[in-house]
């Protein structure tokens, strides 16, 4: 059992640091990732808290080439002002799309932080981000490809009704990014995309395949669509080796949703599945676990004793992709008795027919 008063930054794996990598951070319920080539960095989503800042400090990042905020929900945008207003770092471009329906304090703070930082200097400004954006987003040898939304959907923005799309929820217009390392797809960040967004991506012919999928909406329900069918269709398109669910252990409603997990496993039965923290589906909230299997990275689940995979680094090395913590280490943790009833190890159910077509369902917004 973890002593919560003692820091245990001693992983089983002590792999040398790779220069070209993507780190999917355990920020609890939220999404944040740092793309880096040496000390050249980009940030994809910024959840509240200090985990992103700690990782930027760890890798020695003084300048953020790109700060991408996928959409206006707090668990993706809440840490944006902290990054933008940090006097110790400069920022190239902040990329996010407007959301006139989102009347929240955190969204106002983000907009005001952009304005304040622009006036104070050390900032290249703000731009919208969509599939027709003319600028190619590079971070050293990493390339950030925008797979969604299109210009028409981004410019329309979340709305109750529009002539082209009808109702658009905040989640529907989430920015979906595929990160390439040395021009090879590595990680797909699906933000909170729903079934309407997935249909739009397919209609526009964008490819989603990547070895790693950070599953959308933390494994929560995809609007009104059938969860299993949505998860199966998305996972088949991505064909991942590793699926990551970014969750906070003990949070209710419990993610990942069981039907979502069923769909993922039906589509990719050999893929490795890792949650950043332990779901209540898998382990009693009162039972703490050790963190000795984690990589030496900032991870929110350490203090709460709820770490599962923690923060995960996907690095490009000469032999291909390398994961830290190694998939074998995480597999041993899950299968070695530390986790009571891992959801990702339950028998794979047989496929069933969804009540409606996944692509035709209308989504609802939600954090």
N, C-alpha and C positions, 0 to 999 in steps of 0.2 A: 504494500500500500504506500502511496506517495505521502511524504511529510509535506504538507502544504506550506510550511514555513521555511522550507529548504529548497533552493533551486537545484534541479538535477539535470544539468545540460550534458549528460554523458550517454550518448546513443551507442547502440551496438555497432553501428556502421561509422567508420571514420574515413570517409572517402575524401580525396583531395578536391578542393573547390574547382569547379569548371568555370571557364570564362564566359561561355555562351549558354544561357539558361533561362528558364521561366520558373518562378517560385509561386505556387498557389498557396496563399497564406491562410492559416487557421485564424480567422477573425471572429469565430463564433457564428451567429446567424448573420450572414452577410457574404459579400464577395470582395476580394482584393488580391491582386497579383502584381509581382514585379518582374519585368522582362529586363534582362541585362546582357550586355557584352562588355565584360570587364566592369568598369565603374560607370559606363554609359547605361542609363536606365530609362524605362518607361513604366508607367503605372496604369493598370487597368482596374478601374473601380477602387473606391476608397471607403471602406466601412468605418464607423466611429471607433475610437480607441487609438492606441499607440503602436499597434503591431506593424503597420506599414512603415511608420517612421523608424521603428527599431530595425527593420530589415534594410531600409535605405542607409541607415547608419552603419549597419554591419558590413555592407558591401562597399561602403565608401562613396556613395552617390551624392554628389554636390549639385548636379544639374539633371533635371528630369526632362528628357526630350519631349515626351508626350504624356499628358494626363488625360485618360479617357474615362468619362463617367457614362456608363451605359444607359442609365435612366434616373429618374428623380427620386426614387424611394430611398429612405434613410440608410438602409443596410447596404446600399451601393454608393451613395453620394455623401453620407454624413461626415466622412473624414476629409472630404475635398477642401473645405475652408482651411483646415489645419495645414494641409500640404501647401496650398496656395499662399498662405500668409507666413510661412516659415522663412525668417530672414536669412537662414543659413544655407538655403538652396535657391537656385534659379529654376524657372520653368519655361520650357520652349512654348508649347501650345496646349491650352486646355480645350478638349474636344467634348462637347455635349450638345444635345438638341433641346430646343425649348419645349416647355410643357405648361401651357396656359391653364390647364385644369388643376395643376398641382399648386395649391395655395397653402404651403407649409412653411414653417419657420426655417427648416433646414435648407429648403430649396431657395428661399430668399437669402439665407446666409451664403450659399454657394455663389449666387449671382453677385452679391455685394462684395464677396472676396475677390472675384475676378476683376471687378471694377477698381477695388482698392489696390490690388497688386499691380494692375496695369498703370495706375497713376504713380505708384511708388518705385516702379522699375524692376528689372530682373525678370521680365515676363514678356513672352512673345505675343500674347493675346489669346482670344477665344475664337473658335470656328465651329460650325456645324459639321457633323460627320455622318456620311451615308455612302452607299455603294458607288455613287458618281463623283465623290470627292476627287478632285484632280491630283492632289498631292499624294505621293506614296509615303506612307508612314514607316520610316526606318528607325531602328535603334541599333546602331552598329551593324552587325551581320544578321540581326533579326528584322523581320518585316511583319508589320501588323496589317492584315487584310480585313477589310470591312465586308462582311457577308450579308448584313441587314442593318437598317432598313434601306429601301430605295430612296432616292431624292423625293419622289412624290409622297411617300408615306412619312418621311422625316419632316418635310415642309408642312404637311397637314397637321401632324402632331396628334396627341391624344385629344379626342373629341367625342361628343355624344353622337354626332352624325356628320357625315361628309358625303358629297355627291359620288366620290370615287370608291371609298372604302366602307361607308357606313360608320358604325361605332368603332373607335380605336381606343383601346385601353393603354395605359402607361406601359404595361408589360409587353403589349403587342409591338410597340415601337422601340423596344430595347435594342441597343447596339450590340450586334453579335460580331465578335472578332476572332479570326483564326491567326495564330502566331506561327510564322515560319522561322526556323533556325537554319541559316545557310541555305535558304530557298527550299527546305523540306518542311512540309506541314508538321507541326508538333502538338499544339494545344488549341482546342476550340473552346472559347469562352462564350457560353450561350446565354449569359445574363438571366433574365426572367422571361425569355421568349415563350410564347404559347403556341397553340395549334394554328391560329390564324397567321402568325409570323412564319411558322414552318411552311405552310402552304405558299405564302408569298415568296419565300426563299426558293422553293422548288419551281414556282412559276417563272422566276427570273433567272433560273439556270445556275445559281451559285452552288459551288461544291462545298461540302462540309467535312469531308473525310480528314481525320487526324488521329494519331496514336493515342491522344488523351482528350477526353471529353469532361469538361466541368459542367455537370448537369444543370439545366435551368431551374430556377425558382427553388433551389435547395432540395429538389425532389418533391416539392409540393404539387398541388393539383394544377393542371394546365388550363385554367378557365373552366369552361363547361364541357370540354372534350373528354373522351374516355381515357383515363390515365394510362392504362396498360397499352392501348393502341398507340397513343401519342409517344410513349417512351420507346416502344418497339420500333416505330417508324423512324424516329430521330436517331436511335442507336444504330439501326441498319444503315442509315445514310452516313454516319460518322465512322462506323466500323472501328471502334477504339480498342486498344489493348488495356487501357486503364480508364475507369470512370470514377470521377471524384464528386462527392456530394459535400458542399460546404454548409455545415450545420452547427448549431450549438446544442450540446448534450443536455437533455432534460427539458428542452423547449417544447411546449405544446401549442398547436397540434404537432404531433411527432412526425418529423421528417427523417428519412425519406418515406414517402407514402408506400405502403405495401404493394399496391398495384403498379406504381411506377417501377419499383424494384423488379417485379415480375416481368414487366415489359422489357427492361434492360437485359435481364438474364435470358429471356426468350430470344432476343436479337443477337446477343453476344455471350453465349454460355461460357466461353473460355476467357472472357475479359476479367481483369482483376478489378474489384470494386473496393473503394476506400472512402470512408467518411472522415472528415477532419476531426470530428468529435463523436462520441458514442451516442447513438440514438436511444431513446427510452424503449424502442422496440427490441433492442439488443441487450441492454444491461440496466439493472436497477439504478435509479438515480442516487440512492444512498451508498452504493458500492463504488468506491474510488479505485482507480487503476494506476499502475506505475507508468512513468513516462520514459523509461530507459530505452524503449524501442524507437524513439523519435529521432529525427535528424537534429543537428545543432542549429536550429532556426527558431525565431520567435514564434510562439504558438499560444493562443488564448486558452486552450484546454489544459495547459499545465497546472495553473493555479486551482482550477476546479476539480482536478483529478478525473477529467472526462475525455482525455485524449484517445483518439483511435489512430488515424494515420498522422494527425497533426498537420503541420505545413509540409508540402511536398515539392521538391525541386525536380524539374525535368531538364536535363542538361544534354547538349549536343557534344559528343566526344567522337574520337576517330572511329570507334566501332559502331556508332549509331546513337541511340538515346540511352541515357542512364538515369535511374530514379534514385532519389534519396529522401526518405529511407528506402532501401531496396525493397522491391515487392515481396521477396522471400522473407524479409524481416517482418513486414507487416502481416504476411500470411501466417507466420509462426505465432505472432501475437494473437491474432483472431482465433486460430485453430488450437492454440495451446492451453485453452482453459481459462484465459484471462477474461474472455467475453462470454457471458452466460448463454445467450441464444442469438447469435449473429444473424440478422435478417438476410444478409448476402449469402448465407449458407443453407437457407431453407430449400427444400426440393423445388425444382422449377416446375411451375404449373403448365398444363396444356393451354394452347392458345384458345381464345374465345372471340366471338364476333362482337365488335363494338356496336352499341345501339345506333350510332350515327357515324358518318365519315369524319375522321379526325380533322381533315383540312377544312371542313365546312362548318365546324362548330365555332360559335362566337365566344371570345374570351372575356373573362372578368378580371379587373385589376385586383391586386392584393400584394401585401408584403410577404 
